[in-house]
């Protein structure tokens, strides 16, 4: 193909993507419909981002996907009375191409989306972030990102201890605005000193100073029946987390760390254990979230006899910047200069989500000098034999079409390295080219953004607790 034809093709696809942007925005704002292309969200994305989402499909399917395929889906979707759904326009475009058999796009979509045609508006749930550290600020970004789309989780307040700086509020806002790992905040942020609030993309978020979880009257701020996301990690058992419930206006509490004596939930794995009566839940750890979905998929098809999990984990704020005293073994050594062997409870914690794996897994961890993105290496002995090609095909299908499609992602790039997975919303990403499988033994390499991917799982759990999870279309294979 000549240079002129290549450029003309690009300009044509770019023009079509530009026409898609207002359709995507209108669906999100007016119909509360999130749109994606093979799991990659395209709400509030640039033209190039939308085109890249289409290009990514080539890594997952045996065929290309173009904006020429998905534009008709969006155009027809805009004419249908749909409310409150997550619609993968990429998968629907492929399904239409393969199965429509002469049916119009409008009739095809009306049938596919029948459960949400003529849907009703949903009420929002007030959310409070208790703590505003690494995970807290990413949770804020994820909640703000969905504002205006009927997400039904509305960030109303952030609770922190008063800092020593006189410009404390501005410093909190600045940390939300700029992030050395995840980049700049997508939108605008203002500081409202008079109302002690941060205004982010039209969200007025009160900043409340408190010395304890039981010392806030949220109703005084117009907040009621709130879901508190405790991301401090200070209180991890029922007794400590119950303190939140003593504050007026709090209905439920979610912990962004492994909990003791409370349900530890890994979305996609044991979220069915969440009951209406549950007032306190834990979202487990980032590593437990990364490995449990893959282990569930492996155990379902091949059976896991036993295995070992080795985590190569980015350093965290718990470690020292330079050598200094630390109560934990080895963690006192400079995080940016050393690989540090340390313990992890993730392998044992898997059994809280997958009881059938109780006592079958061991685990260890190595902290390495990178600020984000980790890897879990699963060395498994299986009940049934397999090979690399068969195993990768199965895991790719799990990532694309199974109920675990939001938790398991799949990569087959020969050049992928850790920084490429910054911002991944999946709990874990299987690196297919690194897979080893022979007979009844396999080794799987699973990347995970231990900050953003985990925060995405927390939001999914929060949606479940608030009963506002958007139904996804097309329906995943069971």
C-alpha positions in Angstrom: 0.0 0.0 0.0 1.3 3.4 -0.9 2.1 6.2 1.6 -0.8 8.2 0.3 -3.3 5.3 0.7 -2.0 4.6 4.2 -2.4 8.2 5.3 -5.9 8.4 3.6 -7.0 5.3 5.5 -5.8 6.8 8.8 -7.6 10.1 8.1 -10.8 8.2 7.3 -10.7 6.2 10.5 -9.8 9.3 12.5 -12.7 11.2 11.1 -15.1 8.4 11.9 -13.7 8.1 15.5 -14.3 11.9 15.8 -17.9 11.3 15.0 -18.1 8.6 17.6 -17.0 10.8 20.5 -20.3 12.7 20.8 -22.3 9.5 20.5 -20.2 7.9 23.3 -20.6 11.0 25.5 -24.4 11.2 24.9 -24.9 7.5 25.7 -22.9 8.0 28.9 -24.6 11.2 30.1 -28.2 10.7 29.0 -28.6 6.9 29.0 -26.0 5.9 31.6 -24.4 3.5 29.2 -20.7 2.8 29.6 -19.1 1.7 26.3 -16.0 -0.4 25.7 -14.1 -2.2 23.0 -13.1 -5.7 24.1 -13.0 -4.5 27.7 -11.2 -1.2 27.0 -13.4 1.7 28.2 -13.9 4.4 25.6 -16.0 6.8 27.7 -14.3 10.2 28.1 -11.4 9.1 25.9 -9.6 10.9 23.1 -10.0 10.1 19.4 -6.6 8.4 19.3 -7.5 6.4 22.5 -10.6 5.1 20.8 -8.6 4.1 17.8 -6.0 2.4 20.0 -8.7 0.4 21.7 -9.7 -1.0 18.4 -6.2 -1.7 17.4 -5.6 -3.7 20.6 -8.2 -6.3 19.5 -5.7 -7.8 17.1 -3.8 -9.2 20.1 -6.8 -11.0 21.4 -8.7 -12.2 18.3 -7.7 -13.6 15.0 -9.1 -10.6 13.2 -8.8 -6.8 13.1 -11.5 -4.5 14.4 -12.1 -1.1 12.9 -14.1 2.0 13.8 -16.0 1.1 10.6 -17.3 -1.9 12.5 -18.3 -0.2 15.7 -19.6 3.1 14.5 -22.9 1.5 13.2 -23.3 -0.1 16.7 -23.0 3.2 18.4 -25.3 5.0 15.9 -28.0 2.4 16.4 -27.5 2.3 20.2 -28.2 6.0 20.3 -31.7 5.4 18.9 -32.7 2.7 21.3 -34.3 3.4 24.7 -31.6 1.8 26.8 -30.8 2.8 30.4 -28.0 1.7 32.7 -25.7 -0.9 31.0 -22.1 -1.6 30.1 -22.0 -2.3 26.4 -19.0 -3.7 24.6 -19.5 -2.3 21.2 -16.5 -4.2 19.9 -17.9 -7.6 20.8 -21.3 -6.7 19.6 -19.9 -5.6 16.2 -18.2 -8.9 15.8 -21.3 -10.8 16.9 -23.4 -8.9 14.5 -21.0 -9.6 11.6 -21.0 -13.3 12.4 -24.6 -14.0 13.5 -27.0 -11.2 12.4 -28.1 -13.1 9.2 -29.9 -10.2 7.6 -31.3 -8.7 10.7 -31.0 -4.9 11.0 -28.5 -3.5 13.5 -31.4 -1.8 15.4 -33.3 -5.1 15.8 -30.1 -7.0 16.6 -29.3 -4.6 19.4 -32.9 -4.5 20.7 -32.7 -8.3 21.1 -29.3 -8.3 22.6 -30.0 -5.5 25.1 -33.7 -6.5 25.8 -33.2 -6.7 29.7 -32.2 -3.0 29.8 -34.5 -1.5 27.1 -36.8 1.0 28.8 -34.8 0.7 32.1 -35.4 3.0 35.0 -33.1 5.6 36.6 -31.1 4.3 39.6 -30.5 6.2 42.8 -27.0 7.2 43.8 -25.1 6.0 46.9 -23.0 8.4 48.9 -19.4 7.3 49.1 -16.8 8.5 51.7 -13.1 7.9 51.3 -11.6 7.4 54.8 -7.9 8.1 54.1 -6.4 9.6 51.0 -3.2 7.7 50.3 -2.1 5.9 47.1 -5.3 3.7 46.9 -7.6 6.5 48.2 -6.6 8.9 45.5 -7.0 6.3 42.7 -10.4 5.4 44.1 -11.2 9.1 43.9 -10.1 9.2 40.2 -12.2 6.1 39.4 -15.3 7.5 41.1 -15.0 10.9 39.5 -14.4 9.4 36.1 -17.8 7.9 36.1 -19.7 11.0 37.2 -22.6 11.8 35.0 -23.0 8.3 33.7 -25.5 7.1 36.3 -22.8 5.2 38.0 -24.7 5.4 41.3 -21.6 5.7 43.4 -21.1 9.4 44.2 -18.0 10.6 46.0 -19.2 13.0 48.6 -16.3 13.4 51.1 -12.7 12.5 52.0 -11.7 12.1 55.7 -8.2 12.7 56.7 -6.2 13.9 59.7 -5.3 17.6 59.7 -1.8 18.0 58.3 0.8 20.4 59.7 0.9 22.6 56.6 -1.3 25.7 56.6 -2.2 25.0 53.0 -3.3 21.4 53.8 -6.3 21.5 51.4 -4.2 22.6 48.5 -1.7 19.9 49.1 -4.4 17.2 49.1 -5.7 18.6 45.8 -2.3 18.7 44.3 -1.7 15.0 45.1 -4.9 14.2 43.3 -4.0 16.5 40.4 -0.5 15.0 39.8 0.8 11.5 40.1 4.3 10.4 39.3 3.1 6.9 38.3 -0.4 7.3 36.9 0.1 10.7 35.3 -2.0 13.9 35.5 -5.7 13.8 36.6 -8.0 13.8 33.5 -10.0 17.0 34.1 -10.1 20.1 36.3 -9.5 20.4 40.0 -10.3 23.5 42.1 -9.9 24.2 45.8 -12.8 25.7 47.6 -11.4 26.9 50.9 -14.6 28.5 52.0 -16.5 25.2 51.9 -13.5 23.1 52.8 -13.9 21.1 49.6 -12.2 20.0 46.4 -14.1 20.4 43.2 -13.1 17.8 40.6 -14.9 17.6 37.3 -18.0 19.2 38.8 -17.9 17.0 42.0 -17.9 19.0 45.2 -16.0 16.7 47.6 -15.9 17.8 51.2 -12.6 17.4 53.0 -13.4 16.4 56.6 -10.7 16.4 59.3 -11.1 13.8 62.0 -9.0 11.9 64.5 -11.1 8.7 64.5 -13.7 6.8 62.4 -16.4 7.2 65.1 -16.1 11.0 65.4 -17.8 12.3 62.3 -21.4 13.3 61.8 -21.8 12.9 58.1 -25.4 14.0 58.1 -24.2 17.5 59.0 -22.6 17.5 55.5 -25.8 16.2 53.8 -24.4 12.7 53.6 -26.5 9.7 54.6 -26.6 5.9 54.2 -23.0 6.2 53.0 -20.6 3.5 52.0 -17.2 4.2 53.7 -14.1 3.0 51.8 -11.5 2.7 54.5 -8.1 2.8 52.8 -5.9 3.6 55.8 -5.2 0.0 56.7 -5.2 0.9 60.4 -8.4 -1.0 61.4 -8.6 -4.5 59.9 -11.0 -6.4 62.1 -14.7 -6.2 62.8 -14.2 -4.4 66.1 -12.1 -1.6 64.6 -14.1 -1.2 61.4 -17.3 -1.1 63.3 -16.2 2.2 64.7 -17.3 3.7 61.4 -20.8 2.5 61.9 -21.0 4.6 65.1 -20.7 7.8 63.0 -24.1 9.2 61.9 -24.8 8.7 58.2 -22.8 5.5 57.7 -24.5 2.4 56.4 -21.6 0.1 55.3 -17.9 -0.1 55.3 -15.4 -1.6 52.9 -11.7 -2.2 53.7 -9.0 -1.9 51.0 -6.7 -4.5 52.7 -7.0 -8.1 53.9 -9.5 -8.3 56.7 -9.3 -10.4 59.9 -12.5 -12.2 61.0 -14.6 -10.6 58.2 -15.4 -11.7 54.6 -12.6 -11.2 52.2 -14.1 -10.7 48.7 -12.3 -11.1 45.4 -14.7 -9.9 42.7 -15.2 -12.5 40.0 -14.4 -15.2 42.4 -16.5 -15.2 45.6 -18.6 -12.0 45.2 -21.6 -14.3 45.4 -20.9 -14.4 49.2 -21.9 -10.8 49.6 -25.3 -10.6 51.3 -27.6 -7.7 51.9 -27.0 -8.0 55.6 -23.2 -7.5 55.3 -22.2 -4.2 56.7 -18.4 -4.7 56.8 -16.4 -6.3 54.0 -12.8 -6.6 52.9 -11.5 -6.4 49.3 -8.5 -8.6 50.3 -5.1 -7.7 48.9 -3.8 -6.7 45.5 -1.9 -10.0 45.1 -4.9 -12.1 46.2 -7.0 -10.3 43.7 -4.4 -10.9 41.0 -4.0 -14.6 41.4 -7.4 -15.8 42.6 -9.3 -15.4 39.3 -6.5 -17.2 37.3 -6.4 -20.0 40.0 -10.2 -20.3 39.8 -10.1 -20.7 36.0 -7.2 -23.2 36.3 -8.9 -25.3 39.0 -12.2 -25.3 37.1 -10.7 -26.9 34.0 -7.5 -28.7 35.0 -7.8 -29.1 38.8 -5.0 -27.6 41.0 -3.2 -30.4 42.9 -0.8 -27.9 44.7 1.6 -25.1 43.8 3.8 -22.2 44.8 3.2 -18.5 44.2 6.2 -16.2 44.0 5.3 -12.5 43.8 7.7 -10.0 42.3 6.2 -6.9 43.9 6.9 -3.2 43.4 8.1 -1.5 46.5 5.5 0.2 48.7 5.3 3.1 51.2 5.8 0.6 54.0 9.4 0.2 53.1 12.2 2.7 53.8 13.6 5.0 51.2 17.1 4.6 52.6 18.4 2.1 55.2 16.8 2.7 58.5 15.0 1.0 61.4 11.9 -1.0 60.4 10.0 -3.5 62.6 9.8 -5.9 59.7 12.7 -8.1 58.6 14.6 -6.7 55.6 12.1 -4.0 54.9 14.4 -1.5 56.6 16.8 -1.6 53.7 16.6 1.0 50.9 13.6 0.1 48.7 15.0 1.8 45.6 18.3 0.0 45.7 17.5 -3.6 46.7 15.5 -6.6 45.9 14.0 -7.6 49.3 12.8 -11.0 50.2 9.7 -10.7 52.4 6.6 -12.7 53.3 3.2 -12.6 51.7 0.0 -14.0 53.0 -1.7 -14.0 49.5 -1.2 -17.7 48.7 -2.9 -18.7 52.0 -5.5 -16.0 51.6 -6.6 -17.5 48.3 -8.4 -20.2 50.3 -10.8 -17.5 51.8 -12.1 -17.0 48.2 -11.5 -20.5 46.9 -11.9 -22.9 49.9 -11.1 -25.9 47.7 -7.5 -24.7 47.5 -7.0 -24.7 51.3 -3.5 -25.9 52.2 -2.5 -26.4 48.5 -0.5 -23.3 47.9 2.7 -21.8 49.4 4.0 -18.3 48.7 6.7 -15.8 49.1 7.5 -12.3 47.8 10.4 -10.3 46.5 10.1 -6.5 46.6 11.9 -4.9 43.7 13.0 -1.3 42.9 10.1 -0.3 40.7 7.3 2.0 42.0 4.3 0.1 40.5 3.2 -3.0 38.7 4.0 -6.4 40.1 4.1 -10.0 38.8 2.8 -13.3 40.3 4.5 -16.5 39.1 2.2 -19.4 39.6 4.0 -22.8 39.6 1.2 -25.3 39.6 0.8 -29.1 39.6 -2.4 -30.0 37.8 -4.8 -33.0 38.0 -5.1 -33.0 34.2 -2.4 -32.6 31.6 -2.1 -29.8 29.1 0.3 -27.9 26.8 1.2 -24.3 26.2 -1.0 -23.7 23.2 -4.1 -25.3 24.7 -3.6 -23.5 28.0 -3.1 -20.1 26.5 -6.2 -20.6 24.3 -8.2 -21.4 27.3 -6.9 -18.4 29.3 -7.5 -16.1 26.4 -11.1 -17.3 26.2 -11.5 -16.7 29.9 -10.2 -13.1 29.4 -12.5 -12.4 26.5 -15.8 -14.3 27.0 -16.1 -15.7 30.5 -17.6 -14.2 33.7 -14.0 -13.5 34.7 -13.5 -11.1 31.7 -13.1 -8.1 34.0 -10.6 -9.8 36.3 -8.4 -11.7 33.8 -6.7 -9.9 30.9 -4.3 -11.4 28.3 -1.2 -10.3 26.6 0.8 -11.9 23.8 3.2 -9.0 23.1 6.9 -10.1 22.8 8.0 -6.6 24.0 5.7 -6.1 27.0 7.4 -5.0 30.3 6.0 -3.9 33.6 5.5 -0.2 32.8 3.2 -1.3 29.9 0.6 -2.4 32.5 0.4 0.8 34.5 -3.3 1.7 34.5 -4.5 -1.8 33.8 -8.0 -2.3 35.2 -7.8 -6.0 35.3 -7.0 -7.8 38.5 -4.2 -9.7 36.6 -2.9 -10.0 33.1 -1.7 -13.4 31.8 1.6 -13.1 29.9 0.9 -15.8 27.3 4.4 -15.8 25.8 5.9 -16.7 29.1 3.6 -19.6 29.8 5.3 -22.9 30.5 3.2 -26.1 30.3 4.2 -29.7 30.0 2.1 -32.6 31.1 0.6 -32.0 34.6 2.8 -29.0 35.4 2.6 -25.4 34.3 4.1 -22.0 35.2 2.0 -18.9 34.6 3.2 -15.3 34.7 0.6 -12.8 35.7 1.2 -9.1 35.6 -0.9 -6.7 37.8 -1.0 -3.0 38.5 -1.0 -3.4 42.3 -2.5 0.1 42.6 -4.9 0.8 39.8 -6.0 -2.8 39.0 -6.6 -3.4 42.7 -8.5 -0.1 43.0 -10.7 -1.2 40.1 -11.6 -4.3 42.0 -12.5 -2.3 45.0 -14.9 -0.2 43.0 -16.5 -3.3 41.6 -17.0 -4.6 45.1 -18.4 -1.2 46.2 -20.9 -1.4 43.2 -22.0 -4.8 44.4 -22.4 -3.6 47.9 -24.5 -0.7 46.7 -26.4 -2.9 44.2 -25.5 -0.7 41.3 -23.4 -3.0 39.2 -24.1 -2.2 35.5 -25.3 -5.3 33.6 -22.8 -6.1 30.9 -23.6 -6.9 27.2 -23.1 -9.1 25.3 -23.6 -11.6 28.0 -20.5 -13.6 29.0 -20.3 -17.4 28.5 -21.1 -19.3 31.7 
